[in-house]
Amino acid sequence: MSEKISETKRLKLVQLLEHLVPEERVIPSVVEGVRLFRVDRSSPRAQKAYEPGIIILAQGQKRVFLGDEIYTYNALNYLVLSVPLPIECETTASSEEPILGIYITVDPSSVGEILLEMNDDLRYNEESLPKGIYTSHLTDVLTDTTIRLLEALSSPMDGRILGPMIVKEIVYRVLCSEPGGALHAMAYHNRRFFKIARVLNRIHESFNDLLDVKSLATDAGMSVSTFHSSFKAVTNVSPIQYIKNVRLHKARILMTQDGLNVYNAALRVGYESPSQFSREYKRFFGVTPGKDTGPEANDGKYLNFESQSILSV
């Protein structure tokens, strides 16, 4: 009986999202940090980059590959990221059954405010180091809350007034679930996690600077060995690989969205050798950077949650 109720609720999510996003695109909502999206076609495993947030799908499926681990999110499981992560992603969708979803930005201050109101009742081992990505079962309670958010977004007035409160409830529900530990850590309660998250922010803000493991470890107040192991525990990649991934993703955006040529994009993200950049770009994305240069290169296959973000659907 419960499965039938859950399917009814899922179909309600589908109906609401189809109405709000009738064609393939990503749209902002009246609630800051909340975006709705639709993807009408499957895509093979390819490099993407996600920023911190909660992603709930009503239909379709995505598989995220991070190192040796695979995270599947679909109508049964949602995705939570507490740090920005360059990953590989595989999409299953069609025009008959498109991916329909909602992305909710999560930031430390909003999580911290909720924890304060909860009197930090949901304590956990501060010495543990949670991963930066989780999937978890989409419960009926969380589904009901998401339905109410989408219903509110169907009305501009309801969206502006009720939307932020419902988003707060969604974050609260996630905090009470298995991935909640990562959001706790995101709100600065976990010292090592916070130090790694601060380094990740520095990498994204200063990706074109000279970044080496020793200086990053010093900034984090850790030995090189502790920093390396802690960094990999959170992101599942080494610091050097993470920096390279971020630079290549940034370069792709500069070419596909800003129209920079290969040479200028390479210099802008910190490469001194354009030939090295081209080799690493092709190895990473499977195509030469020349294929992604110019405004015509962005034909809709790279749908971003926000134009200034590296977060891709």
C-alpha positions in Angstrom: 0.0 0.0 0.0 2.8 2.4 0.9 4.5 1.8 -2.5 1.3 2.9 -4.2 1.1 6.0 -2.1 4.7 6.8 -2.9 4.1 6.3 -6.7 1.1 8.7 -6.4 3.3 11.3 -4.8 6.1 10.8 -7.4 3.6 11.3 -10.2 2.4 14.5 -8.4 6.1 15.7 -8.4 6.3 14.9 -12.1 3.1 16.8 -12.9 4.2 19.9 -11.0 7.7 19.9 -12.6 6.3 19.4 -16.1 4.1 22.4 -15.6 6.9 24.6 -14.2 9.6 23.4 -16.7 7.8 22.5 -20.0 11.0 22.3 -22.1 14.6 21.3 -21.6 16.3 24.0 -19.6 17.3 25.2 -16.1 15.3 28.0 -14.6 15.7 30.0 -11.4 12.7 30.2 -9.1 11.5 33.1 -7.0 13.3 31.5 -4.0 16.9 32.4 -4.0 19.2 29.3 -4.5 16.4 27.1 -5.8 16.4 26.0 -9.5 14.3 23.7 -11.5 15.5 21.7 -14.4 14.5 19.3 -17.2 16.8 17.1 -19.4 15.3 15.4 -22.4 18.1 13.2 -23.6 20.5 10.6 -22.2 24.2 11.3 -22.1 27.2 9.0 -21.7 29.6 9.2 -18.8 31.3 12.6 -19.0 33.1 15.1 -16.8 30.8 17.5 -14.8 31.2 19.7 -11.7 28.7 20.0 -8.9 28.6 22.6 -6.1 27.1 22.1 -2.6 23.4 21.4 -2.7 20.5 19.0 -2.5 19.2 17.5 -5.7 15.8 15.7 -5.9 14.6 14.0 -9.0 10.9 13.2 -9.8 11.9 11.2 -12.9 14.9 10.0 -14.8 18.2 8.9 -13.4 21.8 10.0 -13.0 24.9 8.1 -11.9 27.8 9.9 -10.4 31.3 8.4 -10.6 33.8 9.6 -8.0 37.0 7.5 -8.0 35.9 3.9 -7.4 32.5 4.8 -6.0 29.2 5.2 -7.8 26.3 7.3 -6.5 22.9 6.8 -8.2 20.1 9.3 -7.7 16.6 9.1 -9.2 13.0 9.1 -8.2 13.9 6.9 -5.2 17.1 8.5 -4.0 18.3 12.1 -3.7 21.8 13.5 -3.8 23.5 15.7 -1.2 26.8 17.5 -1.7 28.5 19.5 1.0 31.6 20.5 -1.0 32.1 21.4 -4.7 33.2 18.2 -6.5 34.4 17.6 -10.1 32.9 14.2 -11.0 31.9 12.0 -13.9 28.1 11.7 -14.6 26.0 9.5 -16.7 22.4 10.6 -17.6 19.4 8.4 -18.4 16.5 10.4 -19.9 14.3 10.7 -23.0 11.8 13.2 -24.5 9.1 10.7 -23.3 10.6 10.4 -19.8 12.8 13.4 -19.2 14.8 14.0 -16.1 12.7 16.4 -13.9 14.3 17.8 -10.8 15.0 20.5 -8.3 18.3 21.8 -7.0 18.5 23.6 -3.7 21.7 25.5 -2.8 23.0 24.7 0.7 25.4 27.0 2.5 27.0 26.8 6.0 25.1 29.7 7.4 21.6 28.4 6.6 22.6 25.0 8.0 24.1 26.6 11.1 20.9 28.6 11.8 18.8 25.4 11.8 21.3 23.6 14.1 21.1 26.5 16.5 17.3 26.3 16.6 17.6 22.6 17.2 20.0 23.3 20.1 22.4 21.0 18.2 20.5 18.0 19.3 21.7 15.9 16.4 25.3 15.5 17.7 27.8 13.3 16.0 31.4 12.3 16.3 33.4 15.5 15.5 36.5 13.4 15.0 34.9 11.5 12.1 35.5 12.9 8.6 32.3 12.6 6.4 32.5 12.4 2.7 31.5 15.4 0.5 28.8 13.5 -1.3 25.9 11.1 -0.3 22.8 9.6 -1.7 19.9 8.7 0.5 16.4 7.2 0.2 13.7 9.8 -0.7 11.1 9.4 2.1 7.4 10.1 2.0 8.0 13.0 4.4 10.7 14.6 2.2 8.5 14.0 -0.9 5.5 15.7 0.8 7.7 18.7 1.6 9.1 18.9 -2.0 5.5 18.7 -3.3 4.5 21.7 -1.1 7.5 23.6 -2.4 6.7 23.0 -6.0 3.0 24.0 -5.3 4.2 27.2 -3.7 6.5 27.9 -6.7 3.4 27.7 -9.0 2.3 31.0 -7.5 4.8 33.9 -7.4 3.3 35.2 -4.2 3.2 31.8 -2.5 6.7 31.2 -3.7 8.1 34.4 -2.3 6.3 34.0 1.1 6.2 30.3 1.7 9.1 29.1 -0.4 12.0 30.0 1.9 10.2 28.4 4.9 9.6 25.1 3.0 13.2 25.1 1.8 14.3 25.4 5.4 12.2 22.4 6.2 13.8 20.4 3.4 17.3 21.2 4.7 16.1 20.2 8.2 14.7 16.9 6.9 18.0 16.2 5.3 19.9 17.1 8.5 17.9 14.4 10.3 18.8 11.8 7.7 21.9 9.8 7.0 23.6 12.5 4.9 23.0 15.0 7.7 26.5 14.4 9.1 28.1 16.0 6.0 25.8 19.1 6.4 26.7 19.2 10.1 30.4 19.2 9.2 29.6 21.9 6.6 28.3 24.1 9.4 31.8 24.2 10.9 31.3 21.7 13.7 34.0 19.4 12.2 37.4 21.0 12.3 39.1 18.9 9.7 36.2 19.0 7.3 35.9 22.8 7.7 39.6 23.2 7.0 39.4 21.1 3.8 36.2 23.0 2.8 38.1 26.2 3.2 40.9 25.0 1.0 38.4 23.9 -1.6 37.0 27.4 -1.6 40.5 28.8 -2.1 41.1 26.5 -5.0 37.8 27.7 -6.7 38.5 31.3 -6.0 42.2 31.2 -7.0 42.4 28.4 -9.5 44.7 30.4 -11.7 47.3 31.0 -9.0 50.3 28.8 -8.2 48.8 26.1 -5.9 50.9 23.4 -4.4 50.1 20.8 -1.8 52.6 22.1 0.8 51.2 25.6 0.8 47.6 24.3 0.9 48.5 22.0 3.8 50.0 25.0 5.6 46.9 27.0 5.1 44.9 24.2 6.5 47.2 23.9 9.5 48.0 20.3 8.8 51.0 18.2 7.9 51.3 17.3 4.2 50.4 13.7 4.9 47.4 14.5 7.1 46.2 17.1 4.6 46.5 14.7 1.7 44.6 11.9 3.5 41.9 14.2 4.8 41.5 15.9 1.4 41.0 12.5 -0.3 38.6 11.3 2.4 36.3 14.3 1.7 36.7 14.5 -2.1 37.8 11.0 -3.1 40.6 12.5 -5.3 44.1 13.9 -4.6 44.6 17.6 -4.1 46.6 17.8 -7.4 44.0 16.0 -9.4 41.2 18.2 -7.8 43.1 21.4 -8.8 43.6 20.1 -12.4 39.9 19.1 -12.6 38.7 22.6 -11.4 41.0 24.4 -13.9 39.8 22.3 -16.8 36.2 22.8 -15.9 36.7 26.6 -15.5 38.5 26.6 -18.9 35.5 24.9 -20.6 33.1 27.5 -19.2 35.4 30.3 -20.4 35.3 28.8 -23.9 31.7 27.6 -24.2 30.0 30.6 -22.4 32.5 33.5 -22.7 33.8 32.7 -26.2 37.6 32.6 -25.2 39.9 30.9 -27.6 42.1 27.9 -26.4 45.2 30.0 -25.8 43.5 32.6 -23.7 41.4 30.1 -21.8 44.6 28.1 -20.9 46.4 31.2 -19.6 43.3 32.4 -17.7 43.1 29.1 -15.7 46.8 29.0 -14.9 48.4 26.9 -17.6 51.8 28.2 -18.9 51.8 25.8 -21.8 48.8 25.7 -24.2 50.0 22.4 -25.6 50.0 20.8 -22.2 46.5 22.3 -21.6 45.3 20.8 -24.9 46.6 17.4 -24.0 45.1 17.3 -20.5 41.8 18.8 -21.8 41.4 16.0 -24.4 42.4 13.3 -21.9 39.9 14.7 -19.4 36.9 15.6 -21.6 37.5 13.2 -24.5 37.5 16.1 -27.0 40.0 18.7 -28.0 39.5 22.2 -26.6 39.0 23.5 -30.1 35.7 21.6 -30.2 34.5 23.7 -27.3 35.6 27.2 -28.5 33.3 29.9 -29.6 29.6 30.6 -28.7 28.4 28.0 -31.3 30.0 25.3 -29.1 27.4 25.7 -26.4 24.4 24.3 -28.3 22.5 23.4 -25.2 24.3 20.2 -24.3 25.9 21.9 -21.3 23.0 23.0 -19.1 24.3 24.9 -16.0 22.3 25.7 -12.9 23.8 29.2 -13.0 25.9 30.9 -15.7 28.6 31.8 -13.2 28.7 28.4 -11.6 30.5 25.2 -12.6 27.5 23.2 -11.4 26.1 21.2 -14.4 22.9 19.3 -14.7 
